[in-house]
Amino acid sequence: MIFPLEELIKYQNNMYEITSASARRSYQLSRLNGPEVEENDGKVVSLAARQVFTGKVKFKLLENTEDTALPVH
């Protein structure tokens, strides 16, 4: 699947937060290299963005850390 552009256009909240969460989730997926990554032809960025934008993976903001948005399951 390609990057979820429709969800990106509709998104009304802080774009930096969701971008940070998607980037962090991309890193997690690339390290795990599980079946979801294989099913998505190894495209971890689009998979991570889809998971974050659709709410499959939730994220929360952390204050006073280098990572501003961390995906949580």
N, C-alpha and C positions, 0 to 999 in steps of 0.2 A: 504494500500500500504506500502511496505517496504521502508527503507531508500534509497534515490536516489544515489546509488553507481556509476552508469554510469556518472551522472553529476559531482559527486565528483572527479572522475578520470580525466575527461576532463577539469576541472576547472583550469585555468592558472593564476589567480590573487592571491592576498594575502589570504592565507588560514585562517589566524587568523581573518581577518575582516569578512569573510563569516561565520565562526564558531561562532563568537560573535553575528552576526546578527541572525543566526539560533537559538542560545540559547535565545536571547532576544525575538524572535518571539514565541518560545516554551512557554516562561513564559506568554506572552500575551494571547496565545491560551488557556492555562490552566486556566487563570483567567476568560476569556470570556466563556469558555465551551459551545461554540455554536454548531450548527448542523454539521459543518465541522468536528469537533472533534468527534462527535458521528459516523459520516459516516466513520471515520478512526479508529474506535474501540478504541477511547481514546488515540491513539498514537500521542501525540502532537509533539514529537521530529521529527519523520519522516514526519509528515505533515508540520511542520515549515521548515524543510530542503528542502522539495520539493518546497514549496512556494518561498523560497529565491533563490534556484538554478535555478528554471524555470523562475524567474523574475516576478511571480505573485505579490510578495511583494518586493518592492525596499528598499534599505537601503542607508544611507549616513553616512559618518564618521563625528564625532564631536571631535573637539580638546579641550583639557583642561577640560575633564569631566571624570568621572569614567566609563561611557559607551562609548566604542569606536565606536560601530556600532549600530545604531538604525533603525529598520524597519520603513518605512514610507509607507503610502498607497497612 
